[in-house]
Amino acid sequence: MPILQDEGIRKLAQRFIFLPLARRVFEQDRLKVEQANFKIPSLYTELIDNAISKITTDLRDLRKEMRRTGLSVYEQEAGYLLVCKRYQLEVSYTPDSMRRHVGELMQQYLK
């Protein structure tokens, strides 16, 4: 079985693709909360800031794990190229699929 078919390697690659997107959405949402007319906006911004902080830490750890396993992810015009130990795999996601993955990650970080 090629190494890129390994579920652990694919999950690493998915997290590498979707965590930065989730962080970007949180950052945009934080700006919207700051601009909104909430009575106590700090409650929401603290929750979002904690999620952003956890994602940043997880991304750092994820990059270390990717270096350890030899996995690289390259963004291409129509998707992503996963490269691990001479094996290559092209993956692509529909916008709905990406939205679903990012939403699931965001829910995990808000718990």
Contacts in CASP RR format, 6 or more apart in sequence:
PFRMAT RR
TARGET T0000
AUTHOR 0000-0000-0000
METHOD contacts of the structure
MODEL  1
MPILQDEGIRKLAQRFIFLPLARRVFEQDRLKVEQANFKIPSLYTELIDN
AISKITTDLRDLRKEMRRTGLSVYEQEAGYLLVCKRYQLEVSYTPDSMRR
HVGELMQQYLK
2 87 0 8 1.000
2 89 0 8 1.000
3 9 0 8 1.000
3 84 0 8 1.000
3 85 0 8 1.000
3 87 0 8 1.000
4 10 0 8 1.000
4 82 0 8 1.000
4 84 0 8 1.000
4 87 0 8 1.000
4 88 0 8 1.000
4 89 0 8 1.000
9 69 0 8 1.000
9 71 0 8 1.000
9 82 0 8 1.000
9 84 0 8 1.000
10 82 0 8 1.000
12 62 0 8 1.000
12 65 0 8 1.000
12 66 0 8 1.000
12 69 0 8 1.000
12 71 0 8 1.000
13 71 0 8 1.000
13 73 0 8 1.000
13 80 0 8 1.000
13 82 0 8 1.000
13 91 0 8 1.000
14 101 0 8 1.000
15 58 0 8 1.000
15 62 0 8 1.000
15 105 0 8 1.000
16 59 0 8 1.000
16 62 0 8 1.000
16 63 0 8 1.000
16 66 0 8 1.000
16 71 0 8 1.000
16 73 0 8 1.000
17 73 0 8 1.000
17 80 0 8 1.000
17 93 0 8 1.000
18 98 0 8 1.000
18 101 0 8 1.000
18 102 0 8 1.000
18 105 0 8 1.000
19 55 0 8 1.000
19 58 0 8 1.000
19 59 0 8 1.000
19 62 0 8 1.000
19 105 0 8 1.000
20 59 0 8 1.000
21 98 0 8 1.000
21 102 0 8 1.000
22 55 0 8 1.000
22 102 0 8 1.000
22 103 0 8 1.000
22 105 0 8 1.000
22 106 0 8 1.000
22 109 0 8 1.000
23 52 0 8 1.000
23 55 0 8 1.000
23 56 0 8 1.000
23 59 0 8 1.000
25 102 0 8 1.000
25 103 0 8 1.000
25 106 0 8 1.000
26 48 0 8 1.000
26 51 0 8 1.000
26 52 0 8 1.000
26 55 0 8 1.000
26 106 0 8 1.000
26 109 0 8 1.000
27 52 0 8 1.000
29 48 0 8 1.000
30 45 0 8 1.000
30 48 0 8 1.000
30 49 0 8 1.000
30 52 0 8 1.000
33 41 0 8 1.000
33 44 0 8 1.000
33 45 0 8 1.000
33 48 0 8 1.000
34 41 0 8 1.000
34 45 0 8 1.000
38 44 0 8 1.000
47 110 0 8 1.000
51 106 0 8 1.000
51 109 0 8 1.000
51 110 0 8 1.000
54 109 0 8 1.000
55 109 0 8 1.000
66 72 0 8 1.000
66 73 0 8 1.000
69 84 0 8 1.000
70 84 0 8 1.000
70 85 0 8 1.000
71 82 0 8 1.000
71 83 0 8 1.000
71 84 0 8 1.000
72 82 0 8 1.000
72 83 0 8 1.000
72 84 0 8 1.000
73 80 0 8 1.000
73 81 0 8 1.000
73 82 0 8 1.000
73 83 0 8 1.000
74 80 0 8 1.000
74 81 0 8 1.000
74 83 0 8 1.000
76 90 0 8 1.000
78 92 0 8 1.000
79 90 0 8 1.000
79 91 0 8 1.000
79 92 0 8 1.000
79 93 0 8 1.000
80 90 0 8 1.000
80 91 0 8 1.000
80 92 0 8 1.000
81 88 0 8 1.000
81 89 0 8 1.000
81 90 0 8 1.000
82 88 0 8 1.000
82 89 0 8 1.000
82 90 0 8 1.000
82 91 0 8 1.000
93 101 0 8 1.000
END
